[in-house]
Amino acid sequence: MERLLSKKAVRDIVGVSFAEIARREQDHRFPKRIRDGGRVFWVASEIEAYVQSKIARRDANTRS
């Protein structure tokens, strides 16, 4: 079963502001949110994959 993360949890994990998360979502550079009433959530495995892709990109750039 998938776990959902709150907006605050996502901000704490990725280390960027709510506004930056929204910008990246609009540009399709961030996983899509799930709306439930007045709250928003993200799928934990999608956020983990996003972070891992950033790490992989960093590591690929340092091998050159």
N, CA, C and O of each residue as an XYZ file, in Angstrom:
256
protein
N       0.848     -1.182      0.000
C       0.000      0.000      0.000
C       0.894      1.247      0.000
O       1.899      1.311      0.708
N       0.508      2.211     -0.796
C       1.278      3.457     -0.905
C       1.007      4.367      0.294
O      -0.091      4.383      0.851
N       2.014      5.106      0.664
C       1.913      6.081      1.739
C       1.831      7.470      1.124
O       2.468      7.749      0.108
N       1.045      8.335      1.746
C       0.910      9.708      1.272
C       1.675     10.647      2.196
O       1.713     10.456      3.411
N       2.284     11.663      1.594
C       3.042     12.655      2.347
C       2.340     14.005      2.287
O       1.807     14.394      1.247
N       2.345     14.703      3.392
C       1.753     16.036      3.447
C       2.657     17.043      2.743
O       3.806     16.749      2.413
N       2.122     18.215      2.526
C       2.870     19.300      1.888
C       4.114     19.644      2.710
O       5.196     19.840      2.156
N       3.955     19.713      4.012
C       5.085     20.035      4.889
C       6.152     18.942      4.821
O       7.346     19.238      4.765
N       5.724     17.687      4.825
C       6.687     16.583      4.758
C       7.469     16.621      3.450
O       8.679     16.397      3.440
N       6.779     16.905      2.345
C       7.447     16.985      1.052
C       8.440     18.138      1.046
O       9.565     17.990      0.568
N       8.031     19.279      1.571
C       8.935     20.435      1.630
C      10.182     20.079      2.443
O      11.298     20.415      2.046
N       9.998     19.409      3.562
C      11.135     19.037      4.402
C      12.068     18.043      3.696
O      13.286     18.106      3.866
N      11.503     17.140      2.914
C      12.307     16.132      2.215
C      13.103     16.755      1.079
O      14.303     16.509      0.956
N      12.453     17.557      0.251
C      13.142     18.087     -0.934
C      13.875     19.385     -0.657
O      14.748     19.774     -1.432
N      13.540     20.064      0.431
C      14.293     21.248      0.829
C      14.037     22.493      0.014
O      14.901     23.366     -0.071
N      12.860     22.593     -0.589
C      12.502     23.808     -1.318
C      11.160     24.324     -0.791
O      10.417     23.600     -0.129
N      10.872     25.575     -1.096
C       9.653     26.211     -0.601
C       8.410     25.649     -1.280
O       8.489     24.981     -2.311
N       7.247     25.939     -0.667
C       5.978     25.548     -1.266
C       5.828     26.175     -2.651
O       5.339     25.533     -3.580
N       6.251     27.429     -2.781
C       6.144     28.120     -4.066
C       6.998     27.436     -5.134
O       6.572     27.310     -6.282
N       8.186     26.999     -4.766
C       9.060     26.315     -5.725
C       8.480     24.955     -6.110
O       8.564     24.552     -7.270
N       7.901     24.253     -5.156
C       7.238     22.982     -5.470
C       6.140     23.225     -6.497
O       6.026     22.475     -7.466
N       5.333     24.261     -6.297
C       4.243     24.583     -7.221
C       4.789     24.913     -8.611
O       4.228     24.469     -9.613
N       5.881     25.688     -8.683
C       6.481     26.031     -9.983
C       6.957     24.772    -10.708
O       6.725     24.611    -11.906
N       7.614     23.897     -9.981
C       8.116     22.666    -10.596
C       6.966     21.781    -11.061
O       7.063     21.130    -12.101
N       5.883     21.756    -10.298
C       4.711     20.987    -10.726
C       4.149     21.549    -12.030
O       3.823     20.795    -12.947
N       4.039     22.861    -12.108
C       3.500     23.493    -13.312
C       4.351     23.194    -14.535
O       3.832     23.056    -15.642
N       5.659     23.095    -14.333
C       6.590     22.806    -15.422
C       6.762     21.301    -15.650
O       7.593     20.891    -16.460
N       5.987     20.479    -14.944
C       6.055     19.008    -15.043
C       7.433     18.484    -14.659
O       7.928     17.512    -15.230
N       8.043     19.148    -13.677
C       9.358     18.720    -13.174
C       9.261     18.170    -11.758
O      10.275     18.013    -11.078
N       8.040     17.878    -11.312
C       7.814     17.402     -9.950
C       6.594     16.485     -9.986
O       5.688     16.699    -10.792
N       6.556     15.470     -9.128
C       5.397     14.570     -9.119
C       4.086     15.327     -8.862
O       4.067     16.343     -8.167
N       3.011     14.818     -9.428
C       1.702     15.440     -9.272
C       1.156     15.204     -7.865
O       1.375     14.159     -7.251
N       0.450     16.198     -7.389
C      -0.173     16.102     -6.070
C      -1.518     15.394     -6.158
O      -2.102     15.260     -7.234
N      -1.990     14.948     -5.011
C      -3.320     14.360     -4.854
C      -4.109     15.296     -3.965
O      -3.658     15.649     -2.875
N      -5.268     15.697     -4.413
C      -6.123     16.577     -3.605
C      -7.162     15.732     -2.868
O      -7.770     14.827     -3.440
N      -7.347     16.046     -1.598
C      -8.362     15.373     -0.789
C      -9.027     16.444      0.063
O      -8.517     16.830      1.115
N     -10.165     16.910     -0.408
C     -10.814     18.023      0.278
C      -9.947     19.256      0.130
O      -9.563     19.617     -0.982
N      -9.636     19.898      1.230
C      -8.803     21.089      1.203
C      -7.330     20.812      1.377
O      -6.533     21.748      1.432
N      -6.947     19.557      1.464
C      -5.543     19.209      1.684
C      -4.929     18.613      0.438
O      -5.635     18.137     -0.452
N      -3.614     18.643      0.379
C      -2.892     18.024     -0.738
C      -1.840     17.068     -0.192
O      -1.286     17.264      0.889
N      -1.588     16.034     -0.973
C      -0.628     15.005     -0.596
C       0.142     14.575     -1.832
O      -0.279     14.823     -2.961
N       1.279     13.924     -1.602
C       2.059     13.321     -2.672
C       2.307     11.865     -2.308
O       2.360     11.511     -1.130
N       2.458     11.029     -3.317
C       2.758      9.614     -3.111
C       4.231      9.503     -2.719
O       5.115      9.993     -3.422
N       4.472      8.854     -1.589
C       5.825      8.782     -1.033
C       6.823      8.176     -2.017
O       7.938      8.681     -2.149
N       6.446      7.110     -2.703
C       7.388      6.464     -3.627
C       7.741      7.382     -4.794
O       8.852      7.299     -5.317
N       6.821      8.261     -5.218
C       7.118      9.199     -6.300
C       8.084     10.288     -5.835
O       8.945     10.724     -6.599
N       7.941     10.722     -4.590
C       8.877     11.715     -4.043
C      10.256     11.079     -3.873
O      11.272     11.710     -4.164
N      10.292      9.831     -3.402
C      11.567      9.129     -3.263
C      12.259      8.983     -4.621
O      13.469      9.178     -4.728
N      11.493      8.643     -5.648
C      12.065      8.511     -6.998
C      12.583      9.854     -7.499
O      13.623      9.915     -8.156
N      11.868     10.922     -7.193
C      12.296     12.274     -7.583
C      13.650     12.597     -6.942
O      14.561     13.076     -7.617
N      13.776     12.336     -5.656
C      15.032     12.612     -4.948
C      16.152     11.740     -5.519
O      17.265     12.221     -5.732
N      15.864     10.474     -5.763
C      16.887      9.574     -6.313
C      17.341     10.035     -7.688
O      18.518      9.906     -8.025
N      16.417     10.577     -8.495
C      16.810     11.070     -9.818
C      17.739     12.276     -9.693
O      18.656     12.437    -10.498
N      17.507     13.119     -8.693
C      18.397     14.264     -8.469
C      19.786     13.785     -8.058
O      20.792     14.334     -8.508
N      19.844     12.768     -7.210
C      21.128     12.209     -6.778
C      21.851     11.580     -7.957
O      23.057     11.767     -8.120
N      21.118     10.832     -8.786
C      21.730     10.187     -9.958
C      22.275     11.224    -10.928
O      23.355     11.040    -11.489
N      21.540     12.312    -11.130
C      22.002     13.374    -12.023
C      23.282     14.010    -11.474
O      24.224     14.276    -12.220
N      23.301     14.249    -10.166
C      24.496     14.823     -9.539
C      25.701     13.890     -9.735
O      26.790     14.328    -10.109
N      25.476     12.592     -9.472
C      26.572     11.641     -9.589
C      27.065     11.496    -11.025
O      28.261     11.312    -11.254
N      26.165     11.576    -11.982
C      26.555     11.480    -13.393
C      27.395     12.684    -13.786
O      28.322     12.558    -14.587
N      27.085     13.838    -13.237
C      27.829     15.060    -13.564
C      29.199     15.093    -12.903
O      30.100     15.769    -13.398
N      29.374     14.386    -11.810
C      30.677     14.417    -11.118
C      31.630     13.374    -11.672
O      32.818     13.409    -11.353
N      31.155     12.457    -12.481
C      32.016     11.414    -13.061
C      32.763     11.897    -14.284
O      33.698     11.235    -14.734
N      32.387     12.999    -14.817
C      33.018     13.503    -16.059
C      34.453     13.903    -15.864
O      35.106     14.341    -16.812
